[in-house]
């Protein structure tokens, strides 16, 4: 709880209309896509970095937590105010400040919806590649906090690869600019890349400078259906091994296919056991040639049917199926543990085999889909409330298998709350100690988003 | 000076043959490409991360500086042991440990020559894009320490974009692994990217995991000659603005052209006032089309002659001219200040105009060449010993102009010694304070490479 005098001070900073303390308002800011919840003591909706700095200075003086929040689409509890305090909602800072068509740069505030930025730059022949599945709702600031990946990461990389510079409010209140507007700079430590993916624990990004690319001239999309997921995984690996770099290479297993087909009431696969969705981009000729080559490789790897999207509508239909997986899964079970493990590409078939064994052992339904191109598989343990303990045991076994194969327990969701207990499985004590020393150095009073990333975070 | 007992302890760690204290041996490790010099007290040539950890633990106990060193090709004094101490030469740790053709990953020790790694992966149809001009001599470890850029950064990015993970010995002696072998991972703070470009002040990389790409199928190279450098700069900007992303886009001004022609005793330019060297890669068809389009754009921007490399020999000839600039410049004057400023691409013509004015004002010859594609210009103030003070004044004015145009004072060389005095022109006090807090948190005794990056670094 905040003292009334503090509520008053916060109201002076952001204006009375932009500070909420009523339970019915607070509840809107209490959860994210993990379905974890915790009520904050207050929600502030600042309009500028100056206001954020004032709030953070107050928090240091009075020692209350400050939890930055975008749209609440996070997958690891990063924006859930587990220790109360003030949620800093960046919803009012939602302007695209600049699109520089000569230098291929955009400058935006953190509350801008990622899909809005994409559309805006595409209308000018430019391209912002990071493409989280939630791009219609998620914010650029949230993407920066979590280093969001997405469907095109296999070719184009993740959010970090596009952030050139940031204006950041540090946990001690200073407002800094981390970089120039250039694609290169090595002036001192790379605070930009340290901030991206730090899950709101090291700073609040208040202005985001991103690199843009020329919009690819042409895109071709094709789907392939396989009898089983092992064949599909092998085909994905083969495509990459042949030196083809698709802009998307998505794998969908049988359970996910059935869930989507039921959800959309459409028979997409004619009963197949797995699907690969592949998209190549580039010039008209290159994409034609690459699409043919991809089709050949997939047939050779055992595809029973290839479907090429011949129109924008057909392309949308294929992608809508992919994007419908997450909601569709809730028609199977009321809850899921969604783990975004990542393995070296050539190990996808191995990890799927391991997951299958773990599912059988625990008598759980585990649904797999995701970014086969970069080895990032979304493995969803589907449960009723009562299954939670055995689901957690299964998750731990999946993480252990992932790490044995040279992988990481999170490719794009972050540690947050959901994976804090598992971080020590991946990062050794020396690495975690170094991370904690950095946190302590930049946030001595542990103001910003406490309780995340580290277990028993002080 | 090291106490004899410490020399003895160091000899036990690395073996007597791998510890030098004789002045004639030390002098070899005293300088880098900036021609700055300082003698270390000893040079240790460890063979493993374990030995490095032991040396660093000893340094913390006895409080002597440890200065990591690759091949000494650095451009900012990063490896010069300005405060004495022990130079940690990584020359013996020079094995390519693994090239994984399925997962497009290489694992190498820090002493591997970058060009050797490039050649080795290319022989297997793979590609390691970072390409510093010194690739025949520089080491991967040095590239990691400085976040080396190079000729292909315009399309492919810099060293940081390829480093997936590191084994690092921290300044307190712990050996950590910063990442998985996957192209994605967001498990905790990004220690990998914090280490890359930290100039040997935050850790010693002892194993380097890099991402590889498929080797592009085809490359086409062309040169264009212009009457003046402003036209050439405008042409470079036009190429990018048309949505073409060449793998290299190098600008060479008149003074650099004349120096190279004298040095190579060849008339390349037939008296032209500037040259652009452009290289596109991709499929045979795409490169043919892009090369034609590039030629058109350059003619439209005022190119007086286009020369296409029709054979590997012709391509080598063009690149040899570009790579000969640095040595050629020493035929003009005995010394140079080589500043690697970077501006937004569209501002190249502006910065060249500013530099021209500054050169006239100080009556200095300033030679410009470099990576027009990413705005990274190597501006070389050519001097005799006596000119040093006015060259420093000119450099400061060039940095001020660069920052006014939205640029950075260093695109790829790093701060080191050479630019420490200028870092506060770019990074505000809040940013520098945050960097110093990180340094203090990870290296409380200021063991690793002290005196670099920060002025009066404690």
Boltz contact constraints between the chains, C-beta under 6 A:
constraints:
  - contact:
      token1: [A, 102]
      token2: [B, 241]
      max_distance: 6.0
  - contact:
      token1: [A, 102]
      token2: [B, 346]
      max_distance: 6.0
  - contact:
      token1: [A, 103]
      token2: [B, 344]
      max_distance: 6.0
  - contact:
      token1: [A, 103]
      token2: [B, 345]
      max_distance: 6.0
  - contact:
      token1: [A, 103]
      token2: [B, 346]
      max_distance: 6.0
  - contact:
      token1: [A, 147]
      token2: [B, 186]
      max_distance: 6.0
  - contact:
      token1: [A, 149]
      token2: [B, 184]
      max_distance: 6.0
  - contact:
      token1: [A, 174]
      token2: [B, 430]
      max_distance: 6.0
  - contact:
      token1: [A, 176]
      token2: [B, 428]
      max_distance: 6.0
  - contact:
      token1: [A, 176]
      token2: [B, 430]
      max_distance: 6.0
  - contact:
      token1: [A, 176]
      token2: [B, 431]
      max_distance: 6.0
  - contact:
      token1: [A, 180]
      token2: [B, 407]
      max_distance: 6.0
  - contact:
      token1: [A, 180]
      token2: [B, 408]
      max_distance: 6.0
  - contact:
      token1: [A, 181]
      token2: [B, 344]
      max_distance: 6.0
  - contact:
      token1: [A, 181]
      token2: [B, 406]
      max_distance: 6.0
  - contact:
      token1: [A, 182]
      token2: [B, 342]
      max_distance: 6.0
  - contact:
      token1: [A, 182]
      token2: [B, 344]
      max_distance: 6.0
  - contact:
      token1: [A, 182]
      token2: [B, 375]
      max_distance: 6.0
  - contact:
      token1: [A, 182]
      token2: [B, 407]
      max_distance: 6.0
  - contact:
      token1: [A, 182]
      token2: [B, 408]
      max_distance: 6.0
  - contact:
      token1: [A, 183]
      token2: [B, 374]
      max_distance: 6.0
  - contact:
      token1: [A, 184]
      token2: [B, 149]
      max_distance: 6.0
  - contact:
      token1: [A, 184]
      token2: [B, 342]
      max_distance: 6.0
  - contact:
      token1: [A, 184]
      token2: [B, 374]
      max_distance: 6.0
  - contact:
      token1: [A, 184]
      token2: [B, 376]
      max_distance: 6.0
  - contact:
      token1: [A, 184]
      token2: [B, 411]
      max_distance: 6.0
  - contact:
      token1: [A, 185]
      token2: [B, 408]
      max_distance: 6.0
  - contact:
      token1: [A, 186]
      token2: [B, 147]
      max_distance: 6.0
  - contact:
      token1: [A, 186]
      token2: [B, 197]
      max_distance: 6.0
  - contact:
      token1: [A, 186]
      token2: [B, 410]
      max_distance: 6.0
  - contact:
      token1: [A, 186]
      token2: [B, 414]
      max_distance: 6.0
  - contact:
      token1: [A, 187]
      token2: [B, 408]
      max_distance: 6.0
  - contact:
      token1: [A, 187]
      token2: [B, 409]
      max_distance: 6.0
  - contact:
      token1: [A, 187]
      token2: [B, 410]
      max_distance: 6.0
  - contact:
      token1: [A, 187]
      token2: [B, 426]
      max_distance: 6.0
  - contact:
      token1: [A, 187]
      token2: [B, 427]
      max_distance: 6.0
  - contact:
      token1: [A, 188]
      token2: [B, 415]
      max_distance: 6.0
  - contact:
      token1: [A, 188]
      token2: [B, 423]
      max_distance: 6.0
  - contact:
      token1: [A, 188]
      token2: [B, 427]
      max_distance: 6.0
  - contact:
      token1: [A, 188]
      token2: [B, 435]
      max_distance: 6.0
  - contact:
      token1: [A, 188]
      token2: [B, 453]
      max_distance: 6.0
  - contact:
      token1: [A, 189]
      token2: [B, 198]
      max_distance: 6.0
  - contact:
      token1: [A, 189]
      token2: [B, 435]
      max_distance: 6.0
  - contact:
      token1: [A, 190]
      token2: [B, 193]
      max_distance: 6.0
  - contact:
      token1: [A, 190]
      token2: [B, 197]
      max_distance: 6.0
  - contact:
      token1: [A, 193]
      token2: [B, 190]
      max_distance: 6.0
  - contact:
      token1: [A, 193]
      token2: [B, 193]
      max_distance: 6.0
  - contact:
      token1: [A, 194]
      token2: [B, 194]
      max_distance: 6.0
  - contact:
      token1: [A, 197]
      token2: [B, 186]
      max_distance: 6.0
  - contact:
      token1: [A, 197]
      token2: [B, 190]
      max_distance: 6.0
  - contact:
      token1: [A, 198]
      token2: [B, 189]
      max_distance: 6.0
  - contact:
      token1: [A, 214]
      token2: [B, 243]
      max_distance: 6.0
  - contact:
      token1: [A, 241]
      token2: [B, 102]
      max_distance: 6.0
  - contact:
      token1: [A, 243]
      token2: [B, 214]
      max_distance: 6.0
  - contact:
      token1: [A, 283]
      token2: [B, 286]
      max_distance: 6.0
  - contact:
      token1: [A, 285]
      token2: [B, 285]
      max_distance: 6.0
  - contact:
      token1: [A, 286]
      token2: [B, 283]
      max_distance: 6.0
  - contact:
      token1: [A, 286]
      token2: [B, 286]
      max_distance: 6.0
  - contact:
      token1: [A, 342]
      token2: [B, 182]
      max_distance: 6.0
  - contact:
      token1: [A, 342]
      token2: [B, 184]
      max_distance: 6.0
  - contact:
      token1: [A, 344]
      token2: [B, 103]
      max_distance: 6.0
  - contact:
      token1: [A, 344]
      token2: [B, 181]
      max_distance: 6.0
  - contact:
      token1: [A, 344]
      token2: [B, 182]
      max_distance: 6.0
  - contact:
      token1: [A, 345]
      token2: [B, 103]
      max_distance: 6.0
  - contact:
      token1: [A, 346]
      token2: [B, 102]
      max_distance: 6.0
  - contact:
      token1: [A, 346]
      token2: [B, 103]
      max_distance: 6.0
  - contact:
      token1: [A, 374]
      token2: [B, 183]
      max_distance: 6.0
  - contact:
      token1: [A, 374]
      token2: [B, 184]
      max_distance: 6.0
  - contact:
      token1: [A, 375]
      token2: [B, 182]
      max_distance: 6.0
  - contact:
      token1: [A, 376]
      token2: [B, 184]
      max_distance: 6.0
  - contact:
      token1: [A, 406]
      token2: [B, 181]
      max_distance: 6.0
  - contact:
      token1: [A, 407]
      token2: [B, 180]
      max_distance: 6.0
  - contact:
      token1: [A, 407]
      token2: [B, 182]
      max_distance: 6.0
  - contact:
      token1: [A, 408]
      token2: [B, 180]
      max_distance: 6.0
  - contact:
      token1: [A, 408]
      token2: [B, 182]
      max_distance: 6.0
  - contact:
      token1: [A, 408]
      token2: [B, 185]
      max_distance: 6.0
  - contact:
      token1: [A, 408]
      token2: [B, 187]
      max_distance: 6.0
  - contact:
      token1: [A, 409]
      token2: [B, 187]
      max_distance: 6.0
  - contact:
      token1: [A, 410]
      token2: [B, 186]
      max_distance: 6.0
  - contact:
      token1: [A, 410]
      token2: [B, 187]
      max_distance: 6.0
  - contact:
      token1: [A, 411]
      token2: [B, 184]
      max_distance: 6.0
  - contact:
      token1: [A, 414]
      token2: [B, 186]
      max_distance: 6.0
  - contact:
      token1: [A, 415]
      token2: [B, 188]
      max_distance: 6.0
  - contact:
      token1: [A, 423]
      token2: [B, 188]
      max_distance: 6.0
  - contact:
      token1: [A, 426]
      token2: [B, 187]
      max_distance: 6.0
  - contact:
      token1: [A, 427]
      token2: [B, 188]
      max_distance: 6.0
  - contact:
      token1: [A, 428]
      token2: [B, 176]
      max_distance: 6.0
  - contact:
      token1: [A, 430]
      token2: [B, 174]
      max_distance: 6.0
  - contact:
      token1: [A, 430]
      token2: [B, 176]
      max_distance: 6.0
  - contact:
      token1: [A, 431]
      token2: [B, 176]
      max_distance: 6.0
  - contact:
      token1: [A, 435]
      token2: [B, 188]
      max_distance: 6.0
  - contact:
      token1: [A, 435]
      token2: [B, 189]
      max_distance: 6.0
  - contact:
      token1: [A, 437]
      token2: [B, 441]
      max_distance: 6.0
  - contact:
      token1: [A, 438]
      token2: [B, 438]
      max_distance: 6.0
  - contact:
      token1: [A, 438]
      token2: [B, 441]
      max_distance: 6.0
  - contact:
      token1: [A, 441]
      token2: [B, 437]
      max_distance: 6.0
  - contact:
      token1: [A, 441]
      token2: [B, 438]
      max_distance: 6.0
  - contact:
      token1: [A, 441]
      token2: [B, 441]
      max_distance: 6.0
  - contact:
      token1: [A, 453]
      token2: [B, 188]
      max_distance: 6.0
